Amino acid sequence: METEKRLTEEEFVLEAIRKLRKPPFRGIHSVYSGFNEAFRKYFGTSPVEATNRLAAEGKIETRPFKGGMMLFLPGEAPKRLSPEEIIRQIVGEANTNLTEEEFVIEGIKKLRKEPYKGIHSVFSGINEAFRKYFNKDPVEFTSKMASEGKIEIVPLKSGKGVMLYLPGDSPRGRKTDEALKKILA
């Protein structure tokens, strides 16, 4: 009786990315695609160590994403801009000196991707760019701006970063509208 050829961890991960991704997306979400559970069932070990090792070896690329990690074949992950590139995108080629407040507001305007009205403080790169440009804590400054009503901050369930919005652009939940209707009725 012929024994079934078992895939190596690398083969398994590469096949998972190729076969589980849904066009036009180039990667898969480690949790939502079912990859993590399939890996655990097949190998009986944690997929996190394997994917971290494969990423460190350049066999795959990873990007943090809500509730897990996105996995990509080499060269297919979205490019990450350096803090210098993000600063250049915010202040422009003329390298205009912006105040901290102007930097945050311009950052939200220039880093958001349609159709989204806000940016993630960590994944957009604004925190790191702010820190490099001003040598100050971006969390402390954006919190101050929010308390003054100059921007809106929406905390994320993941606890990693927040969403930053211009005033009036943050999503309004149905509960907010229902509460307002009850209060004002």
Buried (B, 14 or more C-beta within 10 A) or exposed (E): EEEEEEBEBBEBBBEBBEEBBEEEEBBBBBBBBBBBEBBEEBBEEEBEEBBBEBBEEEBBBBBBBBEBBBBBBEEBBEEEBEBEEBBBBBBEEEEEEBEBBEBBBBBBEBBBEEEEBBBBBBBBBBBBBBBBBBEEEBBEBBBEBBEEEBBBBEEEEEEEBBBBBBEEBBEEEEEEEEEEEEEEE
